[in-house]
């Protein structure tokens, strides 16, 4: 097997295992990383290598989840969110951290982000509903 094929195989395995790990991130783990992200963004923490990784992970996860929520809301009738046009990622992160504190029973980061978006940004014609219990 050539070096190129081995490298490609190793890269695929690494990316696949990382993607699988990210799918099952706990809300508390992501909240911890997002707290670091806010500290780095607000210059209250050193932008060390580890802190920068946490910041990137948090920003990517939360913003990516919001982007996916908009696509989902456009294509299904049972999930509606209406995000303002000029919504900052920093505000999304703050709301995610607060949501995890308020609803610790939602243990997966993916669930917590989606329910936070639905709770915080309902559409005008939807009544603001608390997350299901």
LODRENNU-639004 format. One record per residue: residue number from 1; residue in one letter; y, x, z negated of N, C-alpha, C, CB in turn. Coordinates in steps of 0.1 Angstrom, whole numbers, always signed. Glycine has a CB too. Layout:
! LODRENNU-639004
rec resi:NUM	resn:A	nv:Y	nu:X	nw:Z	cav:Y	cau:X	caw:Z	cv:Y	cu:X	cw:Z	cbv:Y	cbu:X	cbw:Z
...
***
This chain:
! LODRENNU-639004
rec resi:1	resn:X	nv:-12	nu:+9	nw:+0	cav:+0	cau:+0	caw:+0	cv:+12	cu:+9	cw:+0	cbv:+0	cbu:-10	cbw:-12
rec resi:2	resn:X	nv:+22	nu:+6	nw:+8	cav:+34	cau:+14	caw:+9	cv:+43	cu:+12	cw:-3	cbv:+41	cbu:+11	cbw:+22
rec resi:3	resn:X	nv:+52	nu:+22	nw:-5	cav:+61	cau:+21	caw:-16	cv:+70	cu:+9	cw:-14	cbv:+70	cbu:+33	cbw:-16
rec resi:4	resn:X	nv:+74	nu:+5	nw:-2	cav:+82	cau:-6	caw:+0	cv:+75	cu:-19	cw:-4	cbv:+86	cbu:-7	cbw:+15
rec resi:5	resn:X	nv:+62	nu:-21	nw:+0	cav:+55	cau:-33	caw:-4	cv:+53	cu:-33	cw:-19	cbv:+41	cbu:-33	cbw:+3
rec resi:6	resn:X	nv:+50	nu:-22	nw:-26	cav:+49	cau:-22	caw:-40	cv:+62	cu:-26	cw:-47	cbv:+44	cbu:-8	cbw:-45
rec resi:7	resn:X	nv:+73	nu:-20	nw:-42	cav:+86	cau:-23	caw:-48	cv:+89	cu:-38	cw:-46	cbv:+97	cbu:-14	cbw:-41
rec resi:8	resn:X	nv:+86	nu:-43	nw:-34	cav:+89	cau:-57	caw:-31	cv:+80	cu:-66	cw:-40	cbv:+86	cbu:-61	cbw:-17
rec resi:9	resn:X	nv:+68	nu:-63	nw:-42	cav:+59	cau:-70	caw:-51	cv:+64	cu:-70	cw:-65	cbv:+44	cbu:-65	cbw:-50
rec resi:10	resn:X	nv:+67	nu:-58	nw:-70	cav:+72	cau:-57	caw:-84	cv:+85	cu:-65	cw:-86	cbv:+75	cbu:-42	cbw:-87
rec resi:11	resn:X	nv:+94	nu:-64	nw:-76	cav:+106	cau:-72	caw:-77	cv:+103	cu:-87	cw:-77	cbv:+115	cbu:-69	cbw:-64
rec resi:12	resn:X	nv:+94	nu:-92	nw:-69	cav:+91	cau:-106	caw:-69	cv:+85	cu:-110	cw:-82	cbv:+80	cbu:-109	cbw:-58
rec resi:13	resn:X	nv:+76	nu:-102	nw:-88	cav:+70	cau:-105	caw:-101	cv:+80	cu:-106	cw:-112	cbv:+59	cbu:-95	cbw:-104
rec resi:14	resn:X	nv:+89	nu:-96	nw:-112	cav:+100	cau:-95	caw:-122	cv:+109	cu:-108	cw:-121	cbv:+108	cbu:-82	cbw:-120
rec resi:15	resn:X	nv:+113	nu:-111	nw:-108	cav:+122	cau:-122	caw:-106	cv:+115	cu:-135	cw:-110	cbv:+127	cbu:-123	cbw:-92
rec resi:16	resn:X	nv:+103	nu:-137	nw:-107	cav:+95	cau:-149	caw:-110	cv:+94	cu:-150	cw:-125	cbv:+82	cbu:-149	cbw:-103
rec resi:17	resn:X	nv:+90	nu:-139	nw:-132	cav:+88	cau:-140	caw:-146	cv:+101	cu:-143	cw:-153	cbv:+82	cbu:-128	cbw:-152
rec resi:18	resn:X	nv:+112	nu:-137	nw:-148	cav:+126	cau:-139	caw:-154	cv:+130	cu:-154	cw:-152	cbv:+136	cbu:-130	cbw:-148
rec resi:19	resn:X	nv:+127	nu:-159	nw:-140	cav:+130	cau:-173	caw:-138	cv:+122	cu:-183	cw:-147	cbv:+128	cbu:-177	cbw:-123
rec resi:20	resn:X	nv:+110	nu:-180	nw:-149	cav:+102	cau:-188	caw:-158	cv:+107	cu:-187	cw:-172	cbv:+87	cbu:-184	cbw:-157
rec resi:21	resn:X	nv:+111	nu:-175	nw:-176	cav:+116	cau:-174	caw:-190	cv:+129	cu:-182	cw:-191	cbv:+118	cbu:-159	cbw:-193
rec resi:22	resn:X	nv:+138	nu:-181	nw:-182	cav:+151	cau:-188	caw:-182	cv:+149	cu:-203	cw:-183	cbv:+159	cbu:-184	cbw:-170
rec resi:23	resn:X	nv:+138	nu:-208	nw:-177	cav:+136	cau:-223	caw:-177	cv:+134	cu:-228	cw:-191	cbv:+124	cbu:-226	cbw:-168
rec resi:24	resn:X	nv:+128	nu:-220	nw:-199	cav:+124	cau:-224	caw:-213	cv:+132	cu:-218	cw:-224	cbv:+109	cbu:-221	cbw:-215
rec resi:25	resn:X	nv:+145	nu:-214	nw:-221	cav:+154	cau:-209	caw:-231	cv:+156	cu:-219	cw:-241	cbv:+167	cbu:-204	cbw:-224
rec resi:26	resn:X	nv:+157	nu:-214	nw:-254	cav:+160	cau:-224	caw:-264	cv:+175	cu:-226	cw:-265	cbv:+155	cbu:-219	cbw:-278
rec resi:27	resn:X	nv:+179	nu:-237	nw:-269	cav:+193	cau:-240	caw:-270	cv:+200	cu:-231	cw:-280	cbv:+196	cbu:-255	cbw:-274
rec resi:28	resn:X	nv:+193	nu:-228	nw:-291	cav:+199	cau:-219	caw:-301	cv:+201	cu:-205	cw:-295	cbv:+190	cbu:-219	cbw:-313
rec resi:29	resn:X	nv:+191	nu:-200	nw:-287	cav:+193	cau:-187	caw:-281	cv:+204	cu:-186	cw:-272	cbv:+180	cbu:-183	cbw:-274
rec resi:30	resn:X	nv:+205	nu:-196	nw:-264	cav:+217	cau:-197	caw:-254	cv:+230	cu:-199	cw:-261	cbv:+215	cbu:-208	cbw:-244
rec resi:31	resn:X	nv:+230	nu:-206	nw:-272	cav:+242	cau:-208	caw:-280	cv:+246	cu:-195	cw:-286	cbv:+240	cbu:-218	cbw:-291
rec resi:32	resn:X	nv:+237	nu:-187	nw:-291	cav:+240	cau:-174	caw:-296	cv:+247	cu:-165	cw:-285	cbv:+228	cbu:-167	cbw:-302
rec resi:33	resn:X	nv:+241	nu:-165	nw:-273	cav:+247	cau:-157	caw:-262	cv:+260	cu:-162	cw:-258	cbv:+237	cbu:-157	cbw:-250
rec resi:34	resn:X	nv:+262	nu:-175	nw:-259	cav:+275	cau:-181	caw:-255	cv:+286	cu:-178	cw:-265	cbv:+273	cbu:-196	cbw:-253
rec resi:35	resn:X	nv:+282	nu:-177	nw:-278	cav:+292	cau:-173	caw:-288	cv:+297	cu:-159	cw:-285	cbv:+285	cbu:-174	cbw:-302
rec resi:36	resn:X	nv:+287	nu:-150	nw:-282	cav:+291	cau:-137	caw:-278	cv:+300	cu:-137	cw:-266	cbv:+279	cbu:-128	cbw:-275
rec resi:37	resn:X	nv:+297	nu:-145	nw:-256	cav:+305	cau:-146	caw:-244	cv:+319	cu:-150	cw:-247	cbv:+298	cbu:-157	cbw:-234
rec resi:38	resn:X	nv:+321	nu:-160	nw:-255	cav:+334	cau:-165	caw:-259	cv:+342	cu:-153	cw:-266	cbv:+334	cbu:-177	cbw:-268
rec resi:39	resn:X	nv:+335	nu:-146	nw:-275	cav:+342	cau:-135	caw:-281	cv:+346	cu:-124	cw:-271	cbv:+332	cbu:-129	cbw:-292
rec resi:40	resn:X	nv:+337	nu:-121	nw:-262	cav:+341	cau:-111	caw:-252	cv:+352	cu:-116	cw:-243	cbv:+329	cbu:-108	cbw:-243
rec resi:41	resn:X	nv:+351	nu:-128	nw:-239	cav:+362	cau:-134	caw:-230	cv:+376	cu:-135	cw:-237	cbv:+358	cbu:-148	cbw:-225
rec resi:42	resn:X	nv:+375	nu:-137	nw:-250	cav:+388	cau:-138	caw:-258	cv:+391	cu:-124	cw:-264	cbv:+386	cbu:-148	cbw:-269
rec resi:43	resn:X	nv:+384	nu:-114	nw:-260	cav:+387	cau:-100	caw:-265	cv:+386	cu:-98	cw:-280	cbv:+401	cbu:-96	cbw:-260
rec resi:44	resn:X	nv:+377	nu:-106	nw:-286	cav:+374	cau:-105	caw:-300	cv:+361	cu:-96	cw:-302	cbv:+372	cbu:-118	cbw:-306
rec resi:45	resn:X	nv:+354	nu:-93	nw:-291	cav:+342	cau:-85	caw:-292	cv:+343	cu:-74	cw:-281	cbv:+329	cbu:-93	cbw:-290
rec resi:46	resn:X	nv:+336	nu:-63	nw:-284	cav:+335	cau:-52	caw:-275	cv:+327	cu:-56	cw:-263	cbv:+329	cbu:-39	cbw:-282
rec resi:47	resn:X	nv:+332	nu:-53	nw:-251	cav:+324	cau:-56	caw:-239	cv:+313	cu:-45	cw:-236	cbv:+334	cbu:-57	cbw:-226
rec resi:48	resn:X	nv:+305	nu:-44	nw:-246	cav:+294	cau:-34	caw:-245	cv:+284	cu:-39	cw:-235	cbv:+287	cbu:-32	cbw:-259
rec resi:49	resn:X	nv:+275	nu:-31	nw:-231	cav:+265	cau:-34	caw:-221	cv:+257	cu:-47	cw:-225	cbv:+254	cbu:-23	cbw:-219
rec resi:50	resn:X	nv:+253	nu:-48	nw:-238	cav:+245	cau:-59	caw:-243	cv:+254	cu:-72	cw:-243	cbv:+239	cbu:-57	cbw:-257
rec resi:51	resn:X	nv:+266	nu:-71	nw:-248	cav:+275	cau:-82	caw:-248	cv:+279	cu:-87	cw:-234	cbv:+288	cbu:-78	cbw:-256
rec resi:52	resn:X	nv:+280	nu:-78	nw:-225	cav:+283	cau:-81	caw:-211	cv:+271	cu:-89	cw:-205	cbv:+287	cbu:-69	cbw:-203
rec resi:53	resn:X	nv:+259	nu:-84	nw:-208	cav:+247	cau:-92	caw:-203	cv:+247	cu:-106	cw:-209	cbv:+234	cbu:-84	cbw:-207
rec resi:54	resn:X	nv:+249	nu:-107	nw:-222	cav:+250	cau:-120	caw:-228	cv:+260	cu:-129	cw:-222	cbv:+252	cbu:-119	cbw:-243
rec resi:55	resn:X	nv:+272	nu:-123	nw:-219	cav:+283	cau:-131	caw:-213	cv:+279	cu:-136	cw:-199	cbv:+295	cbu:-122	cbw:-212
rec resi:56	resn:X	nv:+273	nu:-127	nw:-191	cav:+269	cau:-131	caw:-178	cv:+258	cu:-142	cw:-178	cbv:+264	cbu:-119	cbw:-170
rec resi:57	resn:X	nv:+249	nu:-140	nw:-187	cav:+238	cau:-150	caw:-189	cv:+243	cu:-164	cw:-192	cbv:+228	cbu:-145	cbw:-199
rec resi:58	resn:X	nv:+252	nu:-164	nw:-202	cav:+258	cau:-177	caw:-206	cv:+266	cu:-183	cw:-195	cbv:+267	cbu:-174	cbw:-219
rec resi:59	resn:X	nv:+275	nu:-175	nw:-189	cav:+284	cau:-181	caw:-179	cv:+275	cu:-186	cw:-167	cbv:+294	cbu:-170	cbw:-174
rec resi:60	resn:X	nv:+266	nu:-178	nw:-163	cav:+257	cau:-182	caw:-152	cv:+249	cu:-195	cw:-155	cbv:+248	cbu:-171	cbw:-148
rec resi:61	resn:X	nv:+244	nu:-195	nw:-167	cav:+235	cau:-207	caw:-171	cv:+243	cu:-219	cw:-172	cbv:+228	cbu:-204	cbw:-184
rec resi:62	resn:X	nv:+254	nu:-219	nw:-179	cav:+262	cau:-231	caw:-182	cv:+269	cu:-236	cw:-169	cbv:+273	cbu:-228	cbw:-193
rec resi:63	resn:X	nv:+275	nu:-226	nw:-161	cav:+282	cau:-231	caw:-149	cv:+271	cu:-235	cw:-139	cbv:+290	cbu:-219	cbw:-143
rec resi:64	resn:X	nv:+260	nu:-228	nw:-138	cav:+250	cau:-232	caw:-129	cv:+244	cu:-246	cw:-132	cbv:+238	cbu:-222	cbw:-129
rec resi:65	resn:X	nv:+243	nu:-249	nw:-145	cav:+238	cau:-262	caw:-149	cv:+248	cu:-273	cw:-146	cbv:+235	cbu:-262	cbw:-164
rec resi:66	resn:X	nv:+261	nu:-270	nw:-147	cav:+271	cau:-280	caw:-144	cv:+271	cu:-282	cw:-129	cbv:+285	cbu:-275	cbw:-148
rec resi:67	resn:X	nv:+270	nu:-272	nw:-121	cav:+269	cau:-274	caw:-106	cv:+257	cu:-282	cw:-102	cbv:+268	cbu:-260	cbw:-99
rec resi:68	resn:X	nv:+245	nu:-279	nw:-109	cav:+233	cau:-287	caw:-106	cv:+235	cu:-302	cw:-110	cbv:+221	cbu:-281	cbw:-113
rec resi:69	resn:X	nv:+242	nu:-304	nw:-121	cav:+244	cau:-317	caw:-126	cv:+252	cu:-326	cw:-116	cbv:+251	cbu:-317	cbw:-140
rec resi:70	resn:X	nv:+262	nu:-319	nw:-110	cav:+270	cau:-326	caw:-100	cv:+262	cu:-330	cw:-88	cbv:+282	cbu:-318	cbw:-95
rec resi:71	resn:X	nv:+253	nu:-321	nw:-84	cav:+244	cau:-325	caw:-73	cv:+235	cu:-336	cw:-76	cbv:+237	cbu:-312	cbw:-68
rec resi:72	resn:X	nv:+229	nu:-335	nw:-88	cav:+220	cau:-345	caw:-93	cv:+227	cu:-359	cw:-94	cbv:+214	cbu:-341	cbw:-106
rec resi:73	resn:X	nv:+239	nu:-359	nw:-100	cav:+247	cau:-371	caw:-101	cv:+250	cu:-378	cw:-88	cbv:+260	cbu:-369	cbw:-109
rec resi:74	resn:X	nv:+251	nu:-370	nw:-78	cav:+254	cau:-376	caw:-64	cv:+241	cu:-381	cw:-58	cbv:+259	cbu:-365	cbw:-55
rec resi:75	resn:X	nv:+230	nu:-378	nw:-63	cav:+217	cau:-382	caw:-56	cv:+208	cu:-391	cw:-64	cbv:+210	cbu:-370	cbw:-53
rec resi:76	resn:X	nv:+211	nu:-394	nw:-77	cav:+203	cau:-403	caw:-84	cv:+212	cu:-413	cw:-91	cbv:+194	cbu:-396	cbw:-95
rec resi:77	resn:X	nv:+207	nu:-425	nw:-94	cav:+215	cau:-435	caw:-100	cv:+215	cu:-435	cw:-116	cbv:+210	cbu:-449	cbw:-96
rec resi:78	resn:X	nv:+205	nu:-428	nw:-121	cav:+203	cau:-429	caw:-136	cv:+210	cu:-418	cw:-143	cbv:+189	cbu:-428	cbw:-139
rec resi:79	resn:X	nv:+216	nu:-408	nw:-136	cav:+223	cau:-397	caw:-143	cv:+237	cu:-396	cw:-137	cbv:+216	cbu:-384	cbw:-142
rec resi:80	resn:X	nv:+247	nu:-399	nw:-145	cav:+261	cau:-398	caw:-139	cv:+270	cu:-389	cw:-148	cbv:+267	cbu:-412	cbw:-138
rec resi:81	resn:X	nv:+276	nu:-380	nw:-142	cav:+287	cau:-372	caw:-149	cv:+298	cu:-371	cw:-139	cbv:+281	cbu:-358	cbw:-154
rec resi:82	resn:X	nv:+310	nu:-370	nw:-144	cav:+322	cau:-368	caw:-136	cv:+330	cu:-357	cw:-142	cbv:+330	cbu:-382	cbw:-135
rec resi:83	resn:X	nv:+329	nu:-345	nw:-137	cav:+336	cau:-333	caw:-142	cv:+350	cu:-333	cw:-135	cbv:+328	cbu:-321	cbw:-139
rec resi:84	resn:X	nv:+360	nu:-330	nw:-143	cav:+373	cau:-328	caw:-137	cv:+373	cu:-316	cw:-128	cbv:+383	cbu:-325	cbw:-149
rec resi:85	resn:X	nv:+382	nu:-317	nw:-118	cav:+383	cau:-306	caw:-107	cv:+386	cu:-293	cw:-113	cbv:+393	cbu:-310	cbw:-97
rec resi:86	resn:X	nv:+394	nu:-292	nw:-123	cav:+399	cau:-279	caw:-128	cv:+393	cu:-276	cw:-142	cbv:+414	cbu:-279	cbw:-129
rec resi:87	resn:X	nv:+380	nu:-279	nw:-144	cav:+373	cau:-277	caw:-156	cv:+369	cu:-262	cw:-157	cbv:+361	cbu:-286	cbw:-157
rec resi:88	resn:X	nv:+373	nu:-255	nw:-168	cav:+370	cau:-241	caw:-169	cv:+356	cu:-239	cw:-175	cbv:+380	cbu:-234	cbw:-178
rec resi:89	resn:X	nv:+350	nu:-228	nw:-171	cav:+337	cau:-225	caw:-176	cv:+338	cu:-222	cw:-191	cbv:+331	cbu:-212	cbw:-169
rec resi:90	resn:X	nv:+349	nu:-217	nw:-195	cav:+351	cau:-214	caw:-210	cv:+350	cu:-227	cw:-218	cbv:+364	cbu:-207	cbw:-212
rec resi:91	resn:X	nv:+357	nu:-238	nw:-213	cav:+356	cau:-250	caw:-220	cv:+342	cu:-256	cw:-220	cbv:+366	cbu:-260	cbw:-213
rec resi:92	resn:X	nv:+335	nu:-255	nw:-209	cav:+321	cau:-259	caw:-208	cv:+313	cu:-252	cw:-219	cbv:+315	cbu:-257	cbw:-194
rec resi:93	resn:X	nv:+315	nu:-239	nw:-220	cav:+308	cau:-231	caw:-230	cv:+311	cu:-236	cw:-244	cbv:+311	cbu:-216	cbw:-229
rec resi:94	resn:X	nv:+324	nu:-238	nw:-247	cav:+328	cau:-243	caw:-260	cv:+321	cu:-256	cw:-263	cbv:+343	cbu:-244	cbw:-261
rec resi:95	resn:X	nv:+321	nu:-265	nw:-253	cav:+315	cau:-278	caw:-255	cv:+300	cu:-277	cw:-257	cbv:+318	cbu:-288	cbw:-244
rec resi:96	resn:X	nv:+293	nu:-268	nw:-250	cav:+279	cau:-266	caw:-252	cv:+276	cu:-261	cw:-266	cbv:+274	cbu:-255	cbw:-242
rec resi:97	resn:X	nv:+283	nu:-251	nw:-271	cav:+281	cau:-246	caw:-285	cv:+283	cu:-257	cw:-295	cbv:+291	cbu:-235	cbw:-288
rec resi:98	resn:X	nv:+293	nu:-265	nw:-293	cav:+295	cau:-276	caw:-303	cv:+284	cu:-287	cw:-302	cbv:+309	cbu:-283	cbw:-300
rec resi:99	resn:X	nv:+279	nu:-289	nw:-290	cav:+269	cau:-299	caw:-288	cv:+256	cu:-295	cw:-295	cbv:+266	cbu:-301	cbw:-273
rec resi:100	resn:X	nv:+252	nu:-282	nw:-294	cav:+240	cau:-277	caw:-300	cv:+241	cu:-277	cw:-315	cbv:+237	cbu:-262	cbw:-295
rec resi:101	resn:X	nv:+253	nu:-275	nw:-320	cav:+255	cau:-277	caw:-335	cv:+254	cu:-291	cw:-339	cbv:+269	cbu:-271	cbw:-339
rec resi:102	resn:X	nv:+259	nu:-300	nw:-331	cav:+259	cau:-314	caw:-335	cv:+245	cu:-321	cw:-333	cbv:+269	cbu:-322	cbw:-326
rec resi:103	resn:X	nv:+238	nu:-316	nw:-323	cav:+224	cau:-322	caw:-319	cv:+214	cu:-311	cw:-319	cbv:+225	cbu:-329	cbw:-306
rec resi:104	resn:X	nv:+210	nu:-305	nw:-330	cav:+200	cau:-295	caw:-330	cv:+186	cu:-299	cw:-326	cbv:+199	cbu:-288	cbw:-344
rec resi:105	resn:X	nv:+184	nu:-312	nw:-326	cav:+171	cau:-317	caw:-322	cv:+167	cu:-314	cw:-307	cbv:+169	cbu:-332	cbw:-325
rec resi:106	resn:X	nv:+178	nu:-312	nw:-299	cav:+175	cau:-308	caw:-285	cv:+174	cu:-293	cw:-284	cbv:+187	cbu:-313	cbw:-276
rec resi:107	resn:X	nv:+161	nu:-289	nw:-283	cav:+158	cau:-275	caw:-285	cv:+158	cu:-267	cw:-272	cbv:+145	cbu:-274	cbw:-292
rec resi:108	resn:X	nv:+157	nu:-273	nw:-261	cav:+158	cau:-266	caw:-248	cv:+172	cu:-265	cw:-243	cbv:+149	cbu:-272	cbw:-238
rec resi:109	resn:X	nv:+176	nu:-253	nw:-239	cav:+189	cau:-251	caw:-234	cv:+192	cu:-260	cw:-222	cbv:+192	cbu:-236	cbw:-230
rec resi:110	resn:X	nv:+182	nu:-262	nw:-213	cav:+185	cau:-270	caw:-201	cv:+187	cu:-285	cw:-205	cbv:+172	cbu:-270	cbw:-192
rec resi:111	resn:X	nv:+180	nu:-290	nw:-215	cav:+182	cau:-304	caw:-220	cv:+196	cu:-305	cw:-226	cbv:+171	cbu:-308	cbw:-229
rec resi:112	resn:X	nv:+199	nu:-295	nw:-235	cav:+212	cau:-296	caw:-242	cv:+224	cu:-296	cw:-233	cbv:+213	cbu:-284	cbw:-252
rec resi:113	resn:X	nv:+223	nu:-287	nw:-222	cav:+234	cau:-286	caw:-213	cv:+236	cu:-300	cw:-206	cbv:+232	cbu:-275	cbw:-203
rec resi:114	resn:X	nv:+225	nu:-305	nw:-201	cav:+226	cau:-318	caw:-193	cv:+231	cu:-329	cw:-202	cbv:+213	cbu:-321	cbw:-187
rec resi:115	resn:X	nv:+226	nu:-330	nw:-214	cav:+230	cau:-341	caw:-223	cv:+245	cu:-339	cw:-227	cbv:+221	cbu:-342	cbw:-235
rec resi:116	resn:X	nv:+249	nu:-326	nw:-229	cav:+263	cau:-324	caw:-233	cv:+272	cu:-328	cw:-221	cbv:+265	cbu:-309	cbw:-235
rec resi:117	resn:X	nv:+268	nu:-325	nw:-209	cav:+276	cau:-329	caw:-198	cv:+278	cu:-344	cw:-197	cbv:+271	cbu:-324	cbw:-185
rec resi:118	resn:X	nv:+266	nu:-351	nw:-199	cav:+266	cau:-366	caw:-198	cv:+275	cu:-372	cw:-210	cbv:+252	cbu:-371	cbw:-199
rec resi:119	resn:X	nv:+274	nu:-366	nw:-221	cav:+281	cau:-370	caw:-233	cv:+296	cu:-368	cw:-232	cbv:+275	cbu:-364	cbw:-246
rec resi:120	resn:X	nv:+300	nu:-356	nw:-227	cav:+314	cau:-352	caw:-227	cv:+321	cu:-356	cw:-215	cbv:+314	cbu:-337	cbw:-228
rec resi:121	resn:X	nv:+314	nu:-358	nw:-204	cav:+321	cau:-362	caw:-191	cv:+315	cu:-374	cw:-184	cbv:+320	cbu:-350	cbw:-181
rec resi:122	resn:X	nv:+315	nu:-385	nw:-191	cav:+310	cau:-397	caw:-185	cv:+320	cu:-402	cw:-174	cbv:+308	cbu:-409	cbw:-195
rec resi:123	resn:X	nv:+315	nu:-409	nw:-164	cav:+324	cau:-414	caw:-154	cv:+332	cu:-426	cw:-159	cbv:+315	cbu:-419	cbw:-141
rec resi:124	resn:X	nv:+343	nu:-428	nw:-153	cav:+353	cau:-438	caw:-159	cv:+346	cu:-452	cw:-161	cbv:+365	cbu:-440	cbw:-149
rec resi:125	resn:X	nv:+337	nu:-456	nw:-152	cav:+331	cau:-469	caw:-153	cv:+319	cu:-469	cw:-162	cbv:+327	cbu:-474	cbw:-140
rec resi:126	resn:X	nv:+315	nu:-458	nw:-168	cav:+304	cau:-457	caw:-177	cv:+310	cu:-457	cw:-191	cbv:+295	cbu:-445	cbw:-175
rec resi:127	resn:X	nv:+303	nu:-463	nw:-200	cav:+308	cau:-462	caw:-214	cv:+302	cu:-449	cw:-220	cbv:+303	cbu:-474	cbw:-223
rec resi:128	resn:X	nv:+310	nu:-443	nw:-228	cav:+305	cau:-430	caw:-234	cv:+294	cu:-433	cw:-244	cbv:+317	cbu:-423	cbw:-242
rec resi:129	resn:X	nv:+282	nu:-428	nw:-240	cav:+270	cau:-431	caw:-248	cv:+265	cu:-418	cw:-255	cbv:+259	cbu:-436	cbw:-239
rec resi:130	resn:X	nv:+261	nu:-420	nw:-267	cav:+256	cau:-408	caw:-274	cv:+242	cu:-404	cw:-268	cbv:+254	cbu:-410	cbw:-289
rec resi:131	resn:X	nv:+238	nu:-392	nw:-269	cav:+225	cau:-388	caw:-263	cv:+214	cu:-396	cw:-269	cbv:+223	cbu:-373	cbw:-266
rec resi:132	resn:X	nv:+204	nu:-398	nw:-262	cav:+192	cau:-406	caw:-267	cv:+186	cu:-399	cw:-278	cbv:+182	cbu:-409	cbw:-256
rec resi:133	resn:X	nv:+181	nu:-406	nw:-288	cav:+174	cau:-401	caw:-299	cv:+159	cu:-403	cw:-298	cbv:+179	cbu:-406	cbw:-312
***
